């Protein structure tokens, strides 16, 4: 009997869930000392983006279909909590883990969206929503500025990698090869931005305007 092929995209999703759960705890730790709150925030980080994606696509939310994802997010959150002191020594590791999770989530979500019959453009949007949604929800809950509203190269690598993925698929490149290229592209650009502190250039950034006092 022929063995069933390994679904790499399922593995991408599992790794991304753990990575985002850990980063969720590490990002929220300075704002709360409650273990329960940290675990909840880790779970929100891990499944928030995918939940929004599935609601928009009108399909059954992935963790309702398989509650194993929630247990995995809880396990990742606990791991993040237990390793807080270790991660404090390597603060940048949080950003690299976030970059890895974002890359995996983006590609997995595009694959799921296109598989459900969505337009490739919709797939790119779903990839972006999934990659940033959980982190944005987490940051809003702990009243922390999100990377999305800062000058960091955060959403840009995700969009570029997502576009590259659908383009490679359009030209008939093998799905797994296309996914690997897109993941490396997203993670590579984001990692370079973290390492060299690259930000959105001034010519693509709206300058701040002083707020005038309406009473004056």
Legacy VTK file of the C-alpha trace (Angstrom):
# vtk DataFile Version 3.0
C-alpha trace
ASCII
DATASET POLYDATA
POINTS 216 float
0.000 0.000 0.000
1.318 3.424 -0.947
1.984 5.697 2.006
0.061 8.962 2.239
2.226 11.961 1.266
3.413 14.220 4.042
1.472 17.486 4.046
4.215 20.061 4.476
1.656 22.820 4.842
0.178 21.094 7.863
3.656 21.041 9.376
4.119 24.730 8.535
0.934 25.522 10.430
1.978 23.528 13.485
5.401 25.177 13.705
3.864 28.631 13.194
1.340 28.026 15.984
4.116 27.194 18.454
6.327 30.085 17.312
3.537 32.645 17.637
2.424 31.275 21.013
5.952 31.689 22.380
6.341 35.208 20.967
2.904 36.113 22.289
3.964 35.292 25.829
7.331 37.022 25.501
5.800 40.180 24.059
3.077 40.348 26.720
5.291 39.436 29.693
6.369 43.024 30.484
2.681 44.012 30.701
1.331 41.321 33.013
2.590 38.880 35.656
-0.398 36.530 35.456
0.441 33.111 34.074
-3.152 32.554 32.967
-3.232 35.913 31.165
0.067 35.146 29.434
-1.211 31.787 28.214
-4.410 33.395 26.909
-2.391 36.053 25.086
-0.100 33.377 23.663
-3.095 31.462 22.338
-4.597 34.649 20.864
-1.296 35.345 19.084
-1.166 31.807 17.743
-4.708 31.396 16.436
-6.022 34.954 16.057
-4.896 35.515 12.485
-6.049 32.120 11.260
-9.404 32.620 12.950
-9.957 35.905 11.107
-8.908 34.252 7.848
-11.381 31.390 8.192
-14.224 33.724 9.149
-13.567 35.887 6.084
-13.318 32.821 3.829
-16.552 31.447 5.276
-15.024 28.111 6.225
-14.991 26.270 9.543
-12.465 27.841 11.907
-9.428 25.567 11.914
-9.121 25.139 15.678
-12.829 24.298 15.986
-12.344 21.586 13.381
-9.291 20.299 15.258
-8.871 21.434 18.882
-5.338 20.039 18.875
-4.218 23.454 17.633
-5.380 25.066 20.870
-3.519 22.511 22.986
-0.449 23.119 20.872
-0.792 26.868 21.393
-1.151 26.327 25.149
1.968 24.144 25.151
3.887 26.803 23.224
2.687 29.472 25.637
3.842 27.423 28.624
7.216 26.908 26.947
7.494 30.648 26.417
6.614 31.305 30.053
9.143 28.794 31.361
11.849 30.227 29.123
11.182 33.924 29.809
14.462 34.456 31.627
16.370 32.719 28.864
14.706 34.805 26.168
15.423 38.011 28.080
19.110 37.408 27.357
18.425 37.170 23.641
15.697 39.751 23.107
16.067 39.762 19.345
15.140 36.068 19.258
11.512 37.097 19.816
11.567 39.054 16.552
13.184 36.212 14.625
10.608 33.726 15.953
7.859 36.136 14.942
9.376 36.410 11.462
9.469 32.623 11.104
5.877 32.248 12.267
4.717 34.995 9.917
6.446 33.381 6.930
4.952 29.958 7.650
1.469 31.317 8.331
1.441 33.429 5.169
2.337 30.561 2.856
0.040 28.068 4.587
-2.881 30.495 4.409
-2.367 31.246 0.720
-2.315 27.530 0.022
-5.532 27.025 1.996
-7.292 29.984 0.376
-6.382 28.976 -3.176
-7.329 25.387 -2.339
-10.808 26.622 -1.379
-11.142 28.258 -4.788
-10.235 31.815 -3.828
-8.551 34.175 -6.263
-4.735 34.324 -5.812
-5.091 37.991 -4.855
-7.469 36.977 -2.087
-4.921 34.369 -1.066
-2.260 37.072 -0.664
-4.631 39.110 1.506
-5.455 36.069 3.635
-1.751 35.331 4.012
-1.160 38.858 5.298
-4.151 38.750 7.659
-3.053 35.421 9.108
0.571 36.465 9.488
-0.102 39.737 11.297
-3.579 39.275 12.781
-2.657 37.371 15.930
0.215 39.689 16.802
-1.906 42.797 16.262
-4.677 41.415 18.488
-2.129 40.565 21.188
-0.557 44.013 21.097
-3.949 45.716 21.252
-4.947 43.620 24.265
-1.810 44.561 26.201
-1.831 48.187 24.989
1.460 47.763 23.170
2.325 49.553 19.898
2.107 47.056 17.060
4.898 46.555 14.557
2.350 47.272 11.836
2.055 50.960 12.760
5.773 51.474 13.180
8.419 52.017 10.513
9.753 48.461 10.797
9.827 46.360 7.630
7.138 44.014 8.917
4.215 43.723 6.529
6.331 44.444 3.422
8.318 41.146 3.487
5.076 39.216 3.959
3.443 40.888 0.960
6.525 40.414 -1.237
6.904 36.756 -0.275
3.185 36.110 -0.762
3.227 37.684 -4.214
6.276 35.623 -5.109
4.491 32.444 -4.004
1.392 32.994 -6.153
3.560 34.090 -9.087
5.653 30.919 -8.893
2.497 28.812 -8.744
1.112 30.674 -11.770
4.222 29.789 -13.780
3.837 26.131 -12.868
6.623 25.795 -10.305
6.164 22.888 -7.908
4.021 23.871 -4.923
6.479 22.764 -2.246
9.411 24.435 -4.013
7.396 27.633 -4.422
6.452 27.553 -0.746
10.050 27.055 0.348
11.210 29.999 -1.789
8.460 32.244 -0.411
9.230 31.280 3.211
12.941 31.954 2.731
12.140 35.276 1.060
9.822 36.487 3.838
12.036 35.280 6.660
15.197 36.493 4.923
13.975 40.044 4.320
12.484 40.344 7.783
15.634 38.919 9.399
17.801 41.369 7.453
15.575 44.207 8.657
15.945 43.017 12.261
19.711 42.501 12.041
20.537 45.777 10.294
17.663 47.777 11.791
16.199 48.506 8.377
13.054 50.624 8.285
10.654 52.016 5.710
12.553 54.731 3.765
11.586 58.355 4.282
10.159 58.715 0.775
7.612 55.961 1.593
6.808 57.349 5.027
4.206 60.044 5.711
5.872 62.767 7.792
4.294 63.597 11.112
2.379 66.851 11.160
2.107 68.902 14.314
-1.400 68.821 15.767
-2.868 72.288 15.957
-4.866 73.367 18.953
-8.409 73.993 17.634
-8.931 76.678 20.267
-6.041 78.793 18.955
LINES 1 217
216 0 1 2 3 4 5 6 7 8 9 10 11 12 13 14 15 16 17 18 19 20 21 22 23 24 25 26 27 28 29 30 31 32 33 34 35 36 37 38 39 40 41 42 43 44 45 46 47 48 49 50 51 52 53 54 55 56 57 58 59 60 61 62 63 64 65 66 67 68 69 70 71 72 73 74 75 76 77 78 79 80 81 82 83 84 85 86 87 88 89 90 91 92 93 94 95 96 97 98 99 100 101 102 103 104 105 106 107 108 109 110 111 112 113 114 115 116 117 118 119 120 121 122 123 124 125 126 127 128 129 130 131 132 133 134 135 136 137 138 139 140 141 142 143 144 145 146 147 148 149 150 151 152 153 154 155 156 157 158 159 160 161 162 163 164 165 166 167 168 169 170 171 172 173 174 175 176 177 178 179 180 181 182 183 184 185 186 187 188 189 190 191 192 193 194 195 196 197 198 199 200 201 202 203 204 205 206 207 208 209 210 211 212 213 214 215
